[in-house]
Amino acid sequence: MTALLLRDIKLSVRAGGGALIGVLFFIAVVAVIPFGVGPDLNLLSRIGPAIVWIGALLSALLGLDRMFQNDREDGSLDLMLMQEHPLVLTVLIKCLAHWLGNGLPLVIASPLLGLFMNMNEVAIGATMLTLLVGTPALTFIGAVGAAVAVALPRGGLLVAIVVLPLAIPVLIFGVSAAYAAVEEPAPFLPPFLILVAITMFFAVLGPLGAALALRNAGD
């Protein structure tokens, strides 16, 4: 499992430059916002957490279709379906590797974009913390969409259609927690804990659903 984790991290970084492309797209999405809303620094600071979260969500969608596609093309997926280890555990490891290669760089880049949006230190810290907790949920949700679309030649659009509706609660509570930390420290905990619960829920349900979809695709 450790070898699989390291292999998938290398592939996620090398295959099309997944991490770099995601970060560049993240920067591009956030960078165009000031041109649209104008140079009002107060307005940018107010909408900053929401814009950073939306940019991270869209960037997280970029590499999801490749989560199992490379394994199908080189035959590794067939070996995973026949191995003795539970397929759910294999999918969980692949989700972790995908997040480390694609999701974590977005979290690391978020403080820089927070400064670009004129956010203060508290808002930047809260946004980064909520992204750290919430982006794994996007990966677990995306694993289901990637597994459903693995047998399709162009499944990227299908992955986005499957993932976006399920990702809305993650976006809502991530942004709510970030805003609560800025406006008043006390209400930060309830939306943040709900975000943690959503991530834990999809950490269980996502690999199970993806493993089932991969079994059906293999059959």
MARMARDO-217072 format. One record per residue: residue in three letters; x, y, z of N, C-alpha, C, O in turn. Coordinates in steps of 0.02 Angstrom, whole numbers, padded with zeros to 5 digits, always signed. Layout:
N
   lovo      n_x      n_y      n_z     ca_x     ca_y     ca_z      c_x      c_y      c_z      o_x      o_y      o_z
    ALA        X        Y        Z        X        Y        Z        X        Y        Z        X        Y        Z
...
***
This chain:
219
   lovo      n_x      n_y      n_z     ca_x     ca_y     ca_z      c_x      c_y      c_z      o_x      o_y      o_z
    MET   +00041   -00060   +00000   +00000   +00000   +00000   +00043   +00063   +00000   +00025   +00113   -00031
    THR   +00100   +00060   +00035   +00146   +00117   +00034   +00174   +00128   -00035   +00180   +00185   -00058
    ALA   +00191   +00073   -00069   +00216   +00078   -00138   +00163   +00107   -00184   +00179   +00148   -00228
    LEU   +00101   +00087   -00175   +00046   +00114   -00215   +00037   +00188   -00203   +00026   +00227   -00249
    LEU   +00043   +00209   -00140   +00036   +00279   -00122   +00090   +00321   -00156   +00076   +00372   -00186
    LEU   +00153   +00299   -00150   +00208   +00336   -00180   +00202   +00337   -00256   +00216   +00387   -00288
    ARG   +00181   +00280   -00285   +00174   +00276   -00358   +00121   +00326   -00382   +00131   +00361   -00431
    ASP   +00065   +00328   -00348   +00010   +00372   -00370   +00027   +00445   -00360   +00006   +00488   -00399
    ILE   +00065   +00461   -00308   +00086   +00530   -00298   +00131   +00552   -00356   +00123   +00608   -00382
    LYS   +00177   +00509   -00376   +00222   +00525   -00432   +00182   +00533   -00496   +00194   +00579   -00535
    LEU   +00134   +00488   -00507   +00094   +00492   -00568   +00050   +00555   -00569   +00042   +00586   -00621
    SER   +00022   +00572   -00512   -00022   +00631   -00509   +00016   +00695   -00523   -00012   +00743   -00549
    VAL   +00081   +00695   -00506   +00122   +00754   -00519   +00147   +00754   -00591   +00150   +00807   -00623
    ARG   +00165   +00695   -00616   +00195   +00691   -00682   +00144   +00691   -00738   +00155   +00723   -00790
    ALA   +00088   +00656   -00729   +00040   +00647   -00783   +00006   +00713   -00800   -00043   +00732   -00769
    GLY   +00032   +00747   -00850   +00003   +00810   -00870   +00017   +00867   -00822   -00013   +00920   -00827
    GLY   +00065   +00856   -00775   +00080   +00908   -00727   +00020   +00926   -00684   +00005   +00985   -00676
    GLY   -00014   +00875   -00656   -00077   +00886   -00622   -00075   +00939   -00568   -00118   +00983   -00566
    ALA   -00024   +00936   -00524   -00021   +00983   -00469   -00009   +01054   -00495   -00041   +01101   -00473
    LEU   +00037   +01061   -00542   +00054   +01127   -00569   -00005   +01157   -00606   -00020   +01216   -00598
    ILE   -00038   +01117   -00648   -00095   +01142   -00686   -00151   +01164   -00639   -00182   +01216   -00650
    GLY   -00164   +01124   -00586   -00216   +01142   -00538   -00201   +01208   -00504   -00246   +01249   -00496
    VAL   -00139   +01217   -00482   -00120   +01279   -00448   -00124   +01339   -00496   -00148   +01392   -00476
    LEU   -00100   +01330   -00557   -00103   +01384   -00606   -00175   +01404   -00622   -00191   +01463   -00629
    PHE   -00219   +01353   -00628   -00290   +01368   -00641   -00320   +01403   -00580   -00361   +01449   -00587
    PHE   -00302   +01381   -00520   -00324   +01412   -00458   -00306   +01486   -00458   -00347   +01529   -00442
    ILE   -00243   +01500   -00474   -00220   +01570   -00476   -00257   +01610   -00529   -00276   +01667   -00517
    ALA   -00268   +01579   -00587   -00301   +01614   -00641   -00373   +01632   -00623   -00396   +01687   -00637
    VAL   -00409   +01585   -00590   -00479   +01598   -00572   -00483   +01656   -00523   -00525   +01701   -00531
    VAL   -00440   +01655   -00472   -00443   +01708   -00421   -00417   +01774   -00449   -00442   +01827   -00431
    ALA   -00368   +01770   -00494   -00337   +01832   -00518   -00383   +01873   -00562   -00376   +01934   -00564
    VAL   -00432   +01842   -00596   -00476   +01880   -00640   -00532   +01914   -00602   -00565   +01959   -00630
    ILE   -00544   +01895   -00540   -00600   +01924   -00502   -00593   +01999   -00493   -00642   +02035   -00505
    PRO   -00534   +02025   -00472   -00529   +02099   -00464   -00544   +02137   -00528   -00567   +02194   -00524
    PHE   -00530   +02108   -00586   -00545   +02143   -00649   -00620   +02147   -00661   -00644   +02192   -00695
    GLY   -00657   +02099   -00632   -00729   +02099   -00641   -00766   +02142   -00591   -00816   +02174   -00608
    VAL   -00743   +02143   -00528   -00779   +02179   -00475   -00751   +02249   -00464   -00782   +02289   -00429
    GLY   -00693   +02264   -00492   -00664   +02330   -00483   -00613   +02332   -00427   -00602   +02281   -00393
    PRO   -00581   +02389   -00417   -00526   +02395   -00369   -00547   +02409   -00297   -00507   +02434   -00258
    ASP   -00609   +02393   -00279   -00634   +02405   -00212   -00603   +02354   -00164   -00623   +02296   -00165
    LEU   -00554   +02375   -00124   -00519   +02329   -00080   -00564   +02300   -00026   -00557   +02242   -00006
    ASN   -00610   +02341   -00001   -00656   +02316   +00050   -00702   +02261   +00022   -00715   +02211   +00056
    LEU   -00725   +02271   -00039   -00767   +02220   -00070   -00728   +02156   -00083   -00753   +02101   -00072
    LEU   -00666   +02163   -00106   -00624   +02104   -00118   -00611   +02065   -00054   -00612   +02003   -00054
    SER   -00599   +02101   +00001   -00587   +02066   +00064   -00649   +02030   +00090   -00644   +01978   +00122
    ARG   -00709   +02059   +00075   -00771   +02027   +00098   -00785   +01963   +00059   -00806   +01913   +00088
    ILE   -00775   +01965   -00007   -00790   +01907   -00048   -00731   +01859   -00055   -00736   +01807   -00087
    GLY   -00674   +01878   -00026   -00613   +01839   -00034   -00619   +01765   -00016   -00602   +01723   -00058
    PRO   -00643   +01748   +00044   -00648   +01676   +00061   -00692   +01636   +00013   -00675   +01580   -00005
    ALA   -00747   +01666   -00009   -00791   +01630   -00056   -00756   +01620   -00123   -00761   +01567   -00153
    ILE   -00720   +01671   -00147   -00687   +01666   -00212   -00631   +01614   -00209   -00623   +01574   -00255
    VAL   -00592   +01614   -00155   -00538   +01565   -00147   -00567   +01494   -00145   -00539   +01448   -00175
    TRP   -00623   +01486   -00110   -00654   +01419   -00106   -00681   +01397   -00174   -00672   +01339   -00193
    ILE   -00713   +01442   -00210   -00739   +01425   -00277   -00682   +01407   -00324   -00686   +01359   -00362
    GLY   -00628   +01446   -00321   -00570   +01430   -00362   -00540   +01362   -00345   -00520   +01325   -00390
    ALA   -00536   +01346   -00281   -00510   +01280   -00261   -00555   +01224   -00284   -00531   +01171   -00304
    LEU   -00621   +01235   -00280   -00668   +01183   -00302   -00661   +01170   -00376   -00658   +01112   -00397
    LEU   -00658   +01222   -00416   -00651   +01213   -00488   -00584   +01181   -00506   -00580   +01140   -00551
    SER   -00532   +01201   -00471   -00466   +01173   -00484   -00462   +01100   -00465   -00428   +01060   -00497
    ALA   -00499   +01081   -00412   -00498   +01011   -00390   -00531   +00965   -00441   -00517   +00905   -00443
    LEU   -00575   +00993   -00483   -00609   +00952   -00534   -00563   +00932   -00592   -00577   +00884   -00628
    LEU   -00508   +00969   -00601   -00468   +00961   -00661   -00439   +00890   -00667   -00442   +00860   -00721
    GLY   -00410   +00864   -00613   -00375   +00801   -00619   -00415   +00740   -00597   -00387   +00685   -00594
    LEU   -00479   +00749   -00582   -00517   +00693   -00555   -00526   +00637   -00606   -00525   +00578   -00587
    ASP   -00535   +00655   -00669   -00549   +00603   -00719   -00488   +00558   -00730   -00495   +00503   -00759
    ARG   -00428   +00580   -00708   -00368   +00539   -00717   -00355   +00493   -00657   -00305   +00457   -00657
    MET   -00398   +00494   -00607   -00384   +00457   -00546   -00378   +00382   -00560   -00334   +00348   -00532
    PHE   -00422   +00355   -00603   -00419   +00284   -00620   -00406   +00272   -00694   -00395   +00215   -00715
    GLN   -00406   +00325   -00734   -00400   +00317   -00806   -00332   +00287   -00825   -00327   +00243   -00868
    ASN   -00279   +00313   -00794   -00212   +00287   -00809   -00206   +00213   -00790   -00173   +00175   -00826
    ASP   -00236   +00193   -00735   -00234   +00123   -00714   -00271   +00079   -00764   -00250   +00022   -00776
    ARG   -00325   +00104   -00792   -00361   +00065   -00842   -00321   +00057   -00906   -00322   +00005   -00938
    GLU   -00287   +00111   -00925   -00249   +00109   -00988   -00189   +00063   -00985   -00174   +00029   -01035
    ASP   -00155   +00060   -00928   -00095   +00017   -00923   -00109   -00052   -00894   -00063   -00092   -00885
    GLY   -00172   -00067   -00879   -00190   -00133   -00853   -00186   -00140   -00778   -00202   -00194   -00752
    SER   -00164   -00088   -00742   -00159   -00093   -00670   -00226   -00102   -00636   -00231   -00133   -00583
    LEU   -00279   -00075   -00667   -00345   -00080   -00637   -00368   -00153   -00633   -00399   -00173   -00584
    ASP   -00352   -00193   -00684   -00370   -00264   -00683   -00335   -00300   -00626   -00363   -00344   -00594
    LEU   -00272   -00282   -00614   -00235   -00313   -00559   -00265   -00293   -00492   -00268   -00333   -00445
    MET   -00286   -00230   -00486   -00317   -00207   -00424   -00382   -00245   -00409   -00398   -00261   -00352
    LEU   -00420   -00260   -00463   -00483   -00296   -00454   -00471   -00369   -00434   -00515   -00399   -00403
    MET   -00413   -00397   -00451   -00399   -00467   -00437   -00357   -00478   -00375   -00348   -00535   -00353
    GLN   -00331   -00424   -00344   -00287   -00432   -00288   -00325   -00454   -00225   -00386   -00450   -00221
    GLU   -00286   -00479   -00176   -00315   -00503   -00114   -00337   -00447   -00068   -00385   -00455   -00030
    HIS   -00303   -00391   -00071   -00322   -00335   -00027   -00391   -00309   -00047   -00409   -00310   -00106
    PRO   -00429   -00285   +00002   -00495   -00256   -00014   -00489   -00197   -00062   -00446   -00154   -00054
    LEU   -00531   -00197   -00112   -00529   -00143   -00162   -00544   -00076   -00130   -00518   -00024   -00152
    VAL   -00585   -00076   -00078   -00601   -00013   -00044   -00538   +00019   -00015   -00530   +00080   -00019
    LEU   -00494   -00022   +00014   -00432   +00004   +00042   -00387   +00032   -00012   -00355   +00083   -00003
    THR   -00384   -00002   -00069   -00344   +00022   -00125   -00370   +00090   -00150   -00331   +00135   -00164
    VAL   -00436   +00096   -00155   -00465   +00159   -00177   -00451   +00214   -00127   -00436   +00271   -00146
    LEU   -00454   +00198   -00063   -00439   +00248   -00011   -00367   +00273   -00017   -00354   +00333   -00011
    ILE   -00320   +00227   -00030   -00250   +00247   -00038   -00242   +00291   -00100   -00205   +00340   -00099
    LYS   -00277   +00274   -00154   -00273   +00314   -00215   -00303   +00383   -00204   -00277   +00432   -00231
    CYS   -00356   +00387   -00164   -00385   +00453   -00148   -00336   +00495   -00108   -00328   +00555   -00121
    LEU   -00302   +00464   -00060   -00253   +00500   -00020   -00196   +00525   -00063   -00173   +00582   -00056
    ALA   -00172   +00481   -00109   -00117   +00502   -00154   -00140   +00558   -00200   -00101   +00605   -00213
    HIS   -00201   +00554   -00224   -00227   +00607   -00268   -00232   +00673   -00231   -00216   +00725   -00259
    TRP   -00254   +00671   -00169   -00260   +00733   -00131   -00191   +00762   -00116   -00181   +00823   -00121
    LEU   -00143   +00720   -00099   -00075   +00745   -00086   -00044   +00776   -00148   -00006   +00824   -00143
    GLY   -00060   +00748   -00207   -00030   +00774   -00268   -00068   +00831   -00300   -00039   +00871   -00337
    ASN   -00133   +00837   -00285   -00174   +00888   -00318   -00210   +00935   -00270   -00216   +00995   -00283
    GLY   -00234   +00909   -00214   -00271   +00950   -00167   -00227   +00990   -00120   -00240   +01049   -00108
    LEU   -00176   +00959   -00093   -00132   +00993   -00046   -00097   +01054   -00076   -00092   +01105   -00042
    PRO   -00073   +01051   -00139   -00045   +01112   -00168   -00093   +01171   -00171   -00072   +01228   -00166
    LEU   -00158   +01157   -00179   -00207   +01211   -00178   -00211   +01243   -00109   -00216   +01304   -00102
    VAL   -00208   +01201   -00057   -00209   +01227   +00012   -00148   +01270   +00025   -00153   +01323   +00055
    ILE   -00090   +01247   +00001   -00028   +01284   +00012   -00028   +01351   -00026   -00001   +01401   -00002
    ALA   -00060   +01351   -00084   -00062   +01413   -00124   -00114   +01463   -00100   -00112   +01521   -00119
    SER   -00162   +01441   -00059   -00217   +01485   -00039   -00196   +01548   -00001   -00227   +01600   -00011
    PRO   -00145   +01546   +00044   -00127   +01608   +00078   -00104   +01663   +00030   -00120   +01722   +00040
    LEU   -00067   +01644   -00022   -00045   +01693   -00071   -00104   +01726   -00106   -00105   +01786   -00117
    LEU   -00153   +01686   -00124   -00212   +01712   -00157   -00255   +01752   -00108   -00290   +01799   -00128
    GLY   -00253   +01734   -00044   -00287   +01773   +00007   -00259   +01844   +00011   -00297   +01892   +00018
    LEU   -00193   +01850   +00008   -00162   +01916   +00007   -00182   +01955   -00056   -00192   +02015   -00054
    PHE   -00188   +01918   -00111   -00208   +01950   -00175   -00278   +01979   -00169   -00294   +02029   -00201
    MET   -00321   +01945   -00128   -00390   +01968   -00119   -00398   +02016   -00060   -00454   +02031   -00039
    ASN   -00341   +02040   -00034   -00342   +02088   +00021   -00375   +02060   +00085   -00406   +02098   +00123
    MET   -00368   +01995   +00097   -00395   +01964   +00157   -00346   +01974   +00215   -00285   +01975   +00205
    ASN   -00372   +01981   +00276   -00329   +01989   +00334   -00302   +01921   +00357   -00319   +01869   +00328
    GLU   -00260   +01922   +00409   -00228   +01861   +00431   -00277   +01809   +00456   -00269   +01749   +00443
    VAL   -00328   +01831   +00491   -00378   +01784   +00518   -00416   +01751   +00461   -00427   +01690   +00462
    ALA   -00437   +01790   +00412   -00474   +01762   +00355   -00431   +01714   +00316   -00455   +01661   +00294
    ILE   -00367   +01730   +00306   -00322   +01686   +00269   -00313   +01620   +00307   -00316   +01566   +00278
    GLY   -00301   +01625   +00373   -00292   +01565   +00413   -00354   +01521   +00415   -00349   +01460   +00409
    ALA   -00413   +01553   +00422   -00475   +01515   +00423   -00489   +01482   +00356   -00511   +01424   +00354
    THR   -00477   +01518   +00302   -00488   +01490   +00236   -00441   +01431   +00222   -00462   +01380   +00195
    MET   -00379   +01439   +00241   -00330   +01385   +00231   -00349   +01324   +00273   -00343   +01267   +00249
    LEU   -00371   +01335   +00335   -00391   +01279   +00378   -00452   +01243   +00350   -00454   +01181   +00349
    THR   -00501   +01280   +00327   -00561   +01248   +00299   -00545   +01211   +00234   -00574   +01159   +00220
    LEU   -00499   +01239   +00194   -00478   +01203   +00133   -00441   +01139   +00151   -00450   +01088   +00118
    LEU   -00401   +01141   +00203   -00364   +01082   +00224   -00411   +01026   +00245   -00397   +00968   +00234
    VAL   -00466   +01045   +00276   -00515   +00996   +00299   -00564   +00977   +00244   -00585   +00920   +00239
    GLY   -00583   +01025   +00202   -00636   +01014   +00153   -00614   +00984   +00087   -00652   +00948   +00056
    THR   -00553   +00999   +00064   -00532   +00974   -00001   -00527   +00897   -00003   -00539   +00868   -00057
    PRO   -00510   +00862   +00052   -00513   +00789   +00047   -00582   +00763   +00031   -00589   +00712   -00003
    ALA   -00634   +00797   +00055   -00703   +00776   +00039   -00715   +00781   -00036   -00748   +00739   -00066
    LEU   -00688   +00834   -00068   -00695   +00840   -00141   -00661   +00782   -00177   -00686   +00758   -00227
    THR   -00605   +00759   -00150   -00570   +00703   -00180   -00610   +00638   -00173   -00615   +00600   -00220
    PHE   -00639   +00627   -00113   -00678   +00566   -00102   -00741   +00566   -00146   -00761   +00515   -00173
    ILE   -00773   +00625   -00152   -00831   +00630   -00196   -00810   +00618   -00268   -00844   +00583   -00306
    GLY   -00754   +00648   -00287   -00730   +00641   -00355   -00711   +00570   -00373   -00714   +00551   -00432
    ALA   -00690   +00531   -00323   -00672   +00461   -00337   -00732   +00422   -00364   -00724   +00379   -00407
    VAL   -00791   +00437   -00338   -00851   +00403   -00363   -00864   +00422   -00436   -00877   +00378   -00477
    GLY   -00860   +00486   -00451   -00870   +00508   -00520   -00817   +00480   -00567   -00833   +00460   -00623
    ALA   -00755   +00479   -00544   -00701   +00452   -00585   -00710   +00378   -00598   -00695   +00353   -00652
    ALA   -00734   +00341   -00547   -00745   +00270   -00556   -00803   +00256   -00603   -00801   +00209   -00643
    VAL   -00855   +00297   -00600   -00912   +00289   -00646   -00891   +00303   -00718   -00914   +00270   -00764
    ALA   -00847   +00352   -00727   -00828   +00373   -00794   -00766   +00338   -00820   -00742   +00354   -00875
    VAL   -00739   +00291   -00783   -00674   +00261   -00802   -00678   +00224   -00868   -00629   +00221   -00905
    ALA   -00735   +00196   -00884   -00742   +00157   -00946   -00761   +00201   -01006   -00766   +00176   -01062
    LEU   -00771   +00266   -00995   -00791   +00310   -01049   -00730   +00345   -01078   -00684   +00362   -01041
    PRO   -00728   +00355   -01143   -00669   +00386   -01174   -00660   +00459   -01154   -00604   +00483   -01148
    ARG   -00716   +00495   -01144   -00713   +00565   -01123   -00759   +00574   -01063   -00815   +00599   -01069
    GLY   -00734   +00553   -01006   -00777   +00554   -00946   -00768   +00615   -00903   -00799   +00620   -00850
    GLY   -00726   +00663   -00924   -00714   +00722   -00883   -00776   +00762   -00868   -00786   +00783   -00811
    LEU   -00818   +00772   -00918   -00880   +00810   -00908   -00927   +00773   -00862   -00960   +00804   -00820
    LEU   -00931   +00707   -00869   -00974   +00667   -00825   -00951   +00672   -00753   -00992   +00676   -00707
    VAL   -00886   +00671   -00742   -00859   +00678   -00674   -00881   +00744   -00644   -00902   +00746   -00586
    ALA   -00875   +00798   -00682   -00896   +00864   -00657   -00970   +00865   -00640   -00990   +00893   -00590
    ILE   -01011   +00834   -00683   -01084   +00833   -00671   -01100   +00794   -00608   -01145   +00814   -00570
    VAL   -01065   +00740   -00596   -01078   +00699   -00536   -01052   +00733   -00473   -01085   +00731   -00421
    VAL   -00994   +00765   -00478   -00961   +00792   -00418   -00992   +00858   -00395   -01001   +00867   -00335
    LEU   -01007   +00903   -00441   -01027   +00970   -00421   -01087   +00972   -00374   -01084   +01007   -00324
    PRO   -01143   +00937   -00389   -01199   +00940   -00341   -01181   +00914   -00272   -01204   +00942   -00222
    LEU   -01141   +00862   -00268   -01122   +00834   -00203   -01071   +00878   -00167   -01065   +00874   -00105
    ALA   -01036   +00919   -00205   -00985   +00962   -00174   -01013   +01027   -00146   -00979   +01063   -00110
    ILE   -01076   +01043   -00162   -01106   +01106   -00139   -01106   +01111   -00062   -01088   +01164   -00037
    PRO   -01125   +01059   -00024   -01122   +01066   +00050   -01052   +01080   +00075   -01043   +01117   +00123
    VAL   -01001   +01050   +00044   -00932   +01064   +00064   -00916   +01137   +00053   -00886   +01169   +00096
    LEU   -00936   +01164   -00003   -00925   +01235   -00018   -00962   +01280   +00031   -00934   +01328   +00056
    ILE   -01024   +01263   +00046   -01065   +01305   +00090   -01035   +01310   +00159   -01025   +01365   +00186
    PHE   -01019   +01253   +00189   -00994   +01254   +00258   -00921   +01276   +00262   -00900   +01303   +00312
    GLY   -00882   +01265   +00208   -00814   +01291   +00207   -00814   +01366   +00207   -00776   +01397   +00245
    VAL   -00854   +01396   +00164   -00858   +01469   +00161   -00890   +01498   +00224   -00868   +01549   +00249
    SER   -00941   +01464   +00250   -00975   +01488   +00311   -00926   +01489   +00370   -00926   +01537   +00409
    ALA   -00885   +01438   +00377   -00837   +01436   +00432   -00785   +01491   +00424   -00765   +01522   +00473
    ALA   -00762   +01503   +00363   -00712   +01555   +00351   -00741   +01624   +00368   -00708   +01665   +00399
    TYR   -00803   +01637   +00347   -00834   +01701   +00362   -00847   +01709   +00437   -00840   +01763   +00464
    ALA   -00867   +01654   +00470   -00881   +01658   +00542   -00818   +01675   +00581   -00822   +01711   +00631
    ALA   -00761   +01650   +00559   -00698   +01666   +00595   -00680   +01740   +00589   -00649   +01768   +00634
    VAL   -00700   +01771   +00534   -00684   +01841   +00524   -00733   +01886   +00562   -00712   +01933   +00595
    GLU   -00797   +01870   +00557   -00848   +01914   +00586   -00851   +01906   +00661   -00858   +01956   +00697
    GLU   -00847   +01845   +00685   -00850   +01834   +00758   -00821   +01765   +00772   -00844   +01716   +00743
    PRO   -00771   +01760   +00816   -00737   +01695   +00826   -00783   +01640   +00853   -00771   +01581   +00839
    ALA   -00835   +01658   +00891   -00876   +01606   +00924   -00911   +01559   +00875   -00909   +01499   +00886
    PRO   -00944   +01584   +00821   -00981   +01538   +00778   -00939   +01498   +00730   -00966   +01461   +00689
    PHE   -00872   +01505   +00732   -00830   +01468   +00685   -00837   +01393   +00694   -00836   +01356   +00645
    LEU   -00843   +01370   +00756   -00840   +01299   +00770   -00897   +01259   +00739   -00884   +01207   +00709
    PRO   -00961   +01280   +00745   -01015   +01238   +00717   -01008   +01223   +00642   -01010   +01165   +00624
    PRO   -01000   +01274   +00598   -00993   +01255   +00527   -00929   +01217   +00513   -00927   +01175   +00468
    PHE   -00876   +01230   +00552   -00814   +01194   +00542   -00822   +01121   +00560   -00796   +01077   +00525
    LEU   -00856   +01107   +00615   -00867   +01038   +00636   -00913   +01001   +00586   -00903   +00942   +00573
    ILE   -00961   +01037   +00558   -01003   +01006   +00507   -00961   +00990   +00445   -00971   +00937   +00415
    LEU   -00914   +01034   +00428   -00869   +01021   +00372   -00826   +00959   +00386   -00816   +00917   +00342
    VAL   -00802   +00953   +00447   -00763   +00893   +00466   -00806   +00830   +00460   -00783   +00779   +00435
    ALA   -00869   +00835   +00483   -00914   +00777   +00479   -00928   +00758   +00407   -00932   +00699   +00391
    ILE   -00936   +00808   +00363   -00948   +00793   +00292   -00888   +00757   +00262   -00896   +00709   +00224
    THR   -00828   +00780   +00279   -00768   +00747   +00253   -00762   +00676   +00278   -00745   +00630   +00240
    MET   -00777   +00665   +00342   -00774   +00597   +00369   -00827   +00552   +00338   -00816   +00493   +00326
    PHE   -00886   +00581   +00325   -00940   +00542   +00294   -00919   +00519   +00224   -00928   +00460   +00207
    PHE   -00892   +00565   +00185   -00872   +00546   +00117   -00808   +00505   +00116   -00795   +00469   +00068
    ALA   -00768   +00509   +00170   -00709   +00466   +00174   -00729   +00393   +00179   -00691   +00349   +00160
    VAL   -00789   +00380   +00206   -00815   +00312   +00210   -00855   +00294   +00148   -00845   +00242   +00118
    LEU   -00901   +00339   +00129   -00947   +00324   +00075   -00913   +00327   +00006   -00929   +00288   -00038
    GLY   -00866   +00375   -00003   -00834   +00384   -00067   -00796   +00322   -00091   -00809   +00298   -00146
    PRO   -00748   +00296   -00052   -00713   +00236   -00074   -00759   +00176   -00085   -00747   +00136   -00130
    LEU   -00811   +00170   -00044   -00858   +00114   -00054   -00894   +00121   -00121   -00899   +00072   -00158
    GLY   -00919   +00181   -00135   -00954   +00191   -00198   -00907   +00184   -00258   -00926   +00155   -00309
    ALA   -00845   +00209   -00252   -00797   +00203   -00306   -00778   +00130   -00318   -00772   +00108   -00376
    ALA   -00768   +00092   -00264   -00751   +00021   -00272   -00807   -00018   -00306   -00795   -00060   -00348
    LEU   -00869   -00002   -00287   -00926   -00035   -00320   -00930   -00018   -00394   -00943   -00061   -00435
    ALA   -00919   +00046   -00410   -00920   +00067   -00480   -00864   +00034   -00520   -00874   +00015   -00578
    LEU   -00806   +00027   -00490   -00750   -00005   -00525   -00764   -00079   -00536   -00746   -00106   -00588
    ARG   -00796   -00111   -00487   -00815   -00182   -00496   -00863   -00190   -00555   -00856   -00235   -00597
    ASN   -00911   -00145   -00558   -00960   -00149   -00614   -00926   -00134   -00680   -00942   -00166   -00731
    ALA   -00880   -00086   -00681   -00844   -00070   -00743   -00800   -00129   -00764   -00793   -00142   -00824
    GLY   -00771   -00164   -00715   -00729   -00222   -00731   -00768   -00280   -00758   -00743   -00318   -00799
    ASP   -00830   -00287   -00734   -00873   -00341   -00759   -00899   -00327   -00829   -00936   -00367   -00857
***
